[in-house]
Amino acid sequence: MQTIIRVEKLAKTFNQHQALHAVDLNIHHGEMVALLGPSGSGKSTLLRHLSGLITGDKSVGSHIELLGRTVQREGRLARDIRKSRAHTGYIFQQFNLVNRLSVLENVLIGALGSTPFWRTCFSYFTREQKQRALQALTRVGMVHFAHQRVSTLSGGQQQRVAIARALMQQAKVILADEPIASLDPESARIVMDTLRDINQKRRHYRGRHAASGGLRPALLRTHRRPAPGARLLRRLQPTV
């Protein structure tokens, strides 16, 4: 089975407290994975490493690979990190949408990475890009809100717009940091159903959220008493 995310010997230290220690993880094509662990165990930290938002310690042998391309090695980002990021969608707990823009405009932001710089300066998007954005909104059930301001939407609706933005990016891997933590149960169910549907159709999804049907859990565990303000991660071991 094809491995699309590979993590080896990843470590991260914040202010002399080790947040991640010797993390090893393999995720295969088509899997939908939930990272589980107590608060402070390093779940968000690990996701930020996978997307290249932060770098790990300069540990000998540490390596992160995504879709066969190196993201970082021994604490240094790959020179072509933008190519990896172009294929990685990131869904935040707090949505990270632009409230003053419309739903459609927020989804079009997902195309910035593949849009020439001069067009981004003038917020000029092609007809084909706008059509793809509307298709993404249709997939998450939000196309009827396309011209409504994001600030008028509920939390669950905003999260679905964030998912549509990742689809607009044509991401091959989606990293979701607590995508349903701040939602009511019904909104959470809709968002999770949307993610499962995307996974079934595209067979690419990675996330961090409550484990339920169809998810493979991966547990963040510690091997000693937590240091003040941090937890020492012994290993990230998938449990089947």
Beta strands, then each sheet from edge to edge (+ up, - down):
strand 1: 3-14
strand 2: 17-28
strand 3: 32-36
strand 4: 63-66
strand 5: 69-73
strand 6: 76-77
strand 7: 88-91
strand 8: 173-177
strand 9: 205-208
strand 10: 216-222
strand 11: 233-238
sheet 1: 2+ 1- 4+ 5- 6+
sheet 2: 7+ 8+ 9+ 3+ 10+ 11-
end
